[in-house]
């Protein structure tokens, strides 16, 4: 499991990262809110741990921006503030949990694991973005009455992109998650199937498109009518 951990106190960050990595989590550590926002938007994470009081941009603002962008990665907030209103504000903005400082490392690990379990247990039957619906049971992609049954690999890629809407996935990430670690498929295979998906989206009149960012990867975006 890959986590993003945002904390401006270097000693605290190092201690928490050591504990998380000991428990087999892969952790990216950042030390201010702007870096937290950039990493969260450009990398793929299973969960995010955000300190509220950070330089450049506080954790609540980062949380708000991520949720506005459609990024639904589970988020655990940390703060020395134990005020009830502080917790309410964070949860109302879309946080999944809140842990006041100081905390026991064991409780942090337990909260992170519980947050990730809830994510894994939630599997909607239909994913939606823009005017597009992806039926996870029937493997169909639809816009209104226009519906197509996607072949297996195209379906898996579309599901991956929709579950990570707003996040850029690298070709390597996509290749690993769809074809597996031991695949003989080449990176160019990802581009081929991206092109297939673009044709399917165009054929059904979708208002979303697959955006490619050089040296970063692919992401789904709603096409603006402005």
N, C-alpha and C positions, 0 to 999 in steps of 0.2 A: 504494500500500500504506500502510495506517495503522498506526502503532506507538505504544505507550505506553512512555515511558522514565522510570524512577524512579531518581533520584540526588539525594542531599542536598547535595552540593557544587555550589553555584550556578555557579561558573566552569567546572567540568567539564561540567555539564549544558548550559550555553550552547554550549560548544565542540562537544560531540557532536551536539546538535540542529542546529547550523549544517551540520555535515558530512552528517548524515542527510538534511536538507532539500536540500542541494546535489545529493545523489544521488536526488532525486525522491521521498523518503519524506515522508508527512504525519505529524507527530509531536506528541503531547501529552506535555508534561513535568510531572512531579510531584516533590515533594521530601521525602516521607516515606511510610512503609509504609501508613498508614491511607488516605491519598489514593490510593495505588497500588491498594489493594484495592477501594476504592469505584469508581474509574474503570474498573478491569478488569471489575467486575460490572455496570456500567451502560452502558458504551460498547462498541462493536464494534471489535475490533482484529484485524489480521492477525498481529501478533507483539508480544511484550512483552519489554523489556529491564529487568531488575531488579538493582539493586545490593543486596548482602546486608546491609551495615552501614548501616542507616537509622534515624532516630528514629521513635518511636511504635510501630513494628512492623518487625521485620527482614524482609529479602527471603525468607528460607526460610519464615518463618511465612506471608507473603503467598502464596508458591507453594503451600504446603500447603493453605491455605484455598481457593484457586482450584481446585485439583484435587479437593478434597472436594466442592466445589459443582458438579462436572461440567464446569468450564470447561477446554477442552483446547487453548486457543490456544498456539502454540509460545512457549516462554519461554527466553531466554538470561540466565544469571546472570553478574553482574560482582562481583568482590571483590578487595580488596588481599590477602586471605588466599590463599596459594598452596598451602596444606596439602592433601595428597592426600585426607584424610578429608573435608575441606570440600567438595571436588568430588564425592566419592562420595555424601555426604549429599544434596546438591542434586539429583544425577541420580536417586537412589533416590526422591526426593520427587516426581519427575515433570518436572524440567527437561529441556529438549531439548539444551542445550549450556551450556558454562561457559568464561568468558574471564577469566583473572586480570589484575589491574591491576599495573603500568601496561601498557597495550596500544597497539599501533599502530592508528591510525584505519583504515588499509586493511584490517587483519585484522578489525576490528569489522564493517566493511561486508561483507566476504567471509563472515563467520560468519552475519550476519543474512540475507544472500541465500541461503546454503545452507540455513538453517533454514526459510525461507519456501518454497524449492523442494521440500523434503521434505514440507511440508504440502500443497502443490499436487499432488504425485505420489501421495499416499495418498488413494484414493477407495474406501471399502468398498462392497460390494454391498448391504449392509443396515445401516441405522441403527436403533439401539434406544434407547428411553427408557421406563422403567417397564415395562408389559406390552405396549407398542406397538412394532411393527416396520415400518419403511418400506423397501420394496424399490426400490432405485434403478434397477434394470433394468426391472422390470415396472410401476413406478409404482403399486404397491399399498400400502395401509396395512392392517395386520392386528393382531388380538388373538386368539391361538389360531387356531381355524378360521374366525373371522369376518374376512373380507377384502373390501376395496373398492378398485376401480381409481379413482384420483383423476383428475379432469380436469386439464389441463395447468397452469393457473394455481394451482389448489389444491395440486397436487403440488409445484410450485416453491416455494410459500410454506411448505409443511410441511417440505420439505428445508432451506430456509433457517433455519427456527426450530430444527430438530433439530441442525443443524450448529453453531448458536450457543446451545445449551441453557445456561440460567443467565444469559444476557446479554439485556438489554432492548434490542430493536430499535425505533427510532422509526418512525412511519408514513412519514416521508420516506425513511428508509433502505430500508424494505421496498418502497416505491413505485419507488425508483430501481433497486434490484437485480432486481425482478421485471418491471417495465414499461419500464425504461430511462430514461436521462436526458432524452430528447426526447419523452417520453410526454405525451399530452393528458389522461390520466386524472387525476382529482382525489384528494385525500387520503381522501375518503369511500369511495373504491373499496376501500381497504385494509380498512376496517372491515367492508364487505360480505363480502369474502372470508374475513376472520377469522371472521365469523359462520357462513359455510359450513363452514369447517374444524371449528368447535366442534360443529356438528351431526353431522359425520362421526365425530368422536371419541366423541360420546355414543352414536351408533348401533352402534358396534362394542364398546362396554363398556370404553373406554380408562380407565386410571387416571392419565392425564396431562391437564392442562388448559392453555388459553392464558390467562395472567394479563395484565391490562392495568394499568399503573401511570400515573396521571395525569401528564401533561407529560413522560413518560419513554418509554413504548412498550409493546411486547408481549414476553412470554417464556413458555417452556414450563416447567411445574412438575409433578412427580409429586404426586398427591393423597394426603395422609396418611390412613391408616385409623384413626388414633388418635381 
